Amino acid sequence: MAKRVLIIIDMLNDFIQSEGALYCGASARDIVPFIRERLADYRRSDDPVIYLQDAHAPDDKEFERFPQHCVAGTWGSRIIDELAPREGETIISKTRYSGFYGTDLDRILSAIQPEKVEVVGVCTSICVMDTVGGLANRDYAVRVPEAGVADFDANFHDFALNRMKQLYGADIS
């Protein structure tokens, strides 16, 4: 049983690179060094790392609300080079905000049985918050470091951090 698991959410070219289709802005670039440090820490301890990766069909209904982004198999849906997965690290493709919707995340975490799940990535008020809600609904202890999450909108970012702390009981530090 692993004591902890790191979930890295949507650190993908379309969100993190300035030329990406749905660039989250400078705040998203700013969290890369912190996430790289957390990733190195988990790797040193041989604790599991799980990447969640937006991977949409070209005609996904989400594109009625957002510009087309992270189309499966494209440059935009690739994990940024600075955080590239190593062999054996889990990558879960997803098509909705929550990392649990239509994926194997629940089964994978059930097999690991972590004492704590740390969540980093983008966007705080969308995929991070929805995935943290799924973790809370499954009674996982969750940590969301403020230095490891970013959003398009600073107000939504702050609201999401407060909601995850107050409603989901996440450790926001």
FENJO-V599689 format. One record per residue. N is the residue number from 1. SS is DSSP state (A for helix, B for strand, O for the rest). OMEGA is omega in radians with two decimals (999 if undefined). Layout:
n:N ss:SS omega:OMEGA
n:N ss:SS omega:OMEGA
//
This chain:
n:1 ss:O omega:3.10
n:2 ss:O omega:3.09
n:3 ss:O omega:-3.08
n:4 ss:B omega:3.10
n:5 ss:B omega:3.03
n:6 ss:B omega:3.02
n:7 ss:B omega:3.11
n:8 ss:B omega:-3.01
n:9 ss:B omega:2.91
n:10 ss:O omega:3.03
n:11 ss:O omega:-2.97
n:12 ss:B omega:-3.09
n:13 ss:A omega:-3.09
n:14 ss:A omega:3.12
n:15 ss:A omega:-2.94
n:16 ss:A omega:-3.14
n:17 ss:O omega:-3.08
n:18 ss:O omega:3.11
n:19 ss:O omega:3.13
n:20 ss:O omega:-3.06
n:21 ss:O omega:-3.11
n:22 ss:O omega:-3.09
n:23 ss:O omega:-3.10
n:24 ss:O omega:3.09
n:25 ss:O omega:-3.06
n:26 ss:A omega:-3.13
n:27 ss:A omega:3.11
n:28 ss:A omega:3.08
n:29 ss:A omega:-3.07
n:30 ss:A omega:-3.11
n:31 ss:O omega:-3.08
n:32 ss:A omega:3.14
n:33 ss:A omega:3.11
n:34 ss:A omega:-3.14
n:35 ss:A omega:3.11
n:36 ss:A omega:3.09
n:37 ss:A omega:3.13
n:38 ss:A omega:3.12
n:39 ss:A omega:3.12
n:40 ss:A omega:3.11
n:41 ss:A omega:3.13
n:42 ss:A omega:3.12
n:43 ss:A omega:3.12
n:44 ss:A omega:-3.12
n:45 ss:O omega:-3.11
n:46 ss:O omega:3.05
n:47 ss:O omega:-3.06
n:48 ss:B omega:3.05
n:49 ss:B omega:3.11
n:50 ss:B omega:3.06
n:51 ss:B omega:2.97
n:52 ss:B omega:-2.98
n:53 ss:B omega:3.01
n:54 ss:B omega:-3.11
n:55 ss:O omega:-3.03
n:56 ss:B omega:2.92
n:57 ss:O omega:-3.12
n:58 ss:O omega:-3.11
n:59 ss:O omega:-3.10
n:60 ss:O omega:3.14
n:61 ss:A omega:3.10
n:62 ss:A omega:-3.11
n:63 ss:A omega:2.97
n:64 ss:A omega:-3.13
n:65 ss:O omega:-3.11
n:66 ss:O omega:3.04
n:67 ss:O omega:3.10
n:68 ss:O omega:-3.09
n:69 ss:O omega:3.01
n:70 ss:O omega:3.07
n:71 ss:B omega:-3.07
n:72 ss:O omega:3.07
n:73 ss:O omega:-3.13
n:74 ss:O omega:3.06
n:75 ss:A omega:-3.08
n:76 ss:A omega:-3.11
n:77 ss:A omega:3.14
n:78 ss:O omega:3.03
n:79 ss:B omega:-3.10
n:80 ss:O omega:-3.07
n:81 ss:A omega:-3.08
n:82 ss:A omega:-3.11
n:83 ss:A omega:-3.04
n:84 ss:O omega:3.11
n:85 ss:O omega:3.01
n:86 ss:O omega:3.08
n:87 ss:O omega:3.12
n:88 ss:O omega:3.08
n:89 ss:O omega:-3.02
n:90 ss:B omega:3.02
n:91 ss:B omega:-3.14
n:92 ss:B omega:3.05
n:93 ss:B omega:3.12
n:94 ss:B omega:-3.14
n:95 ss:O omega:3.14
n:96 ss:O omega:-3.04
n:97 ss:O omega:-3.11
n:98 ss:O omega:3.07
n:99 ss:O omega:-3.14
n:100 ss:O omega:-3.02
n:101 ss:O omega:3.06
n:102 ss:O omega:-3.13
n:103 ss:O omega:3.09
n:104 ss:O omega:-3.06
n:105 ss:A omega:-3.14
n:106 ss:A omega:3.14
n:107 ss:A omega:-3.12
n:108 ss:A omega:3.12
n:109 ss:A omega:3.10
n:110 ss:A omega:3.12
n:111 ss:A omega:-3.13
n:112 ss:A omega:-3.08
n:113 ss:O omega:-3.12
n:114 ss:O omega:3.02
n:115 ss:O omega:-3.12
n:116 ss:B omega:3.06
n:117 ss:B omega:3.08
n:118 ss:B omega:-3.07
n:119 ss:B omega:3.08
n:120 ss:B omega:3.04
n:121 ss:B omega:-3.09
n:122 ss:B omega:-0.29
n:123 ss:O omega:-3.05
n:124 ss:A omega:-3.02
n:125 ss:A omega:-3.11
n:126 ss:A omega:-3.02
n:127 ss:A omega:3.10
n:128 ss:A omega:-3.09
n:129 ss:A omega:-3.13
n:130 ss:A omega:3.10
n:131 ss:A omega:3.09
n:132 ss:A omega:3.06
n:133 ss:A omega:3.09
n:134 ss:A omega:3.08
n:135 ss:A omega:3.13
n:136 ss:A omega:3.12
n:137 ss:A omega:3.11
n:138 ss:O omega:3.04
n:139 ss:O omega:3.02
n:140 ss:O omega:2.96
n:141 ss:B omega:-3.01
n:142 ss:B omega:3.01
n:143 ss:B omega:3.05
n:144 ss:B omega:3.13
n:145 ss:O omega:-3.12
n:146 ss:A omega:-3.12
n:147 ss:A omega:-3.07
n:148 ss:A omega:3.14
n:149 ss:B omega:-3.14
n:150 ss:B omega:-3.08
n:151 ss:O omega:3.03
n:152 ss:O omega:-2.94
n:153 ss:O omega:-3.10
n:154 ss:A omega:3.12
n:155 ss:A omega:3.10
n:156 ss:A omega:3.11
n:157 ss:A omega:-3.13
n:158 ss:A omega:3.10
n:159 ss:A omega:-3.11
n:160 ss:A omega:3.10
n:161 ss:A omega:3.11
n:162 ss:A omega:-3.13
n:163 ss:A omega:-3.14
n:164 ss:A omega:3.11
n:165 ss:A omega:-3.02
n:166 ss:A omega:-3.05
n:167 ss:O omega:-3.04
n:168 ss:O omega:3.13
n:169 ss:O omega:-3.13
n:170 ss:O omega:3.02
n:171 ss:B omega:3.11
n:172 ss:B omega:-3.05
n:173 ss:O omega:999
//
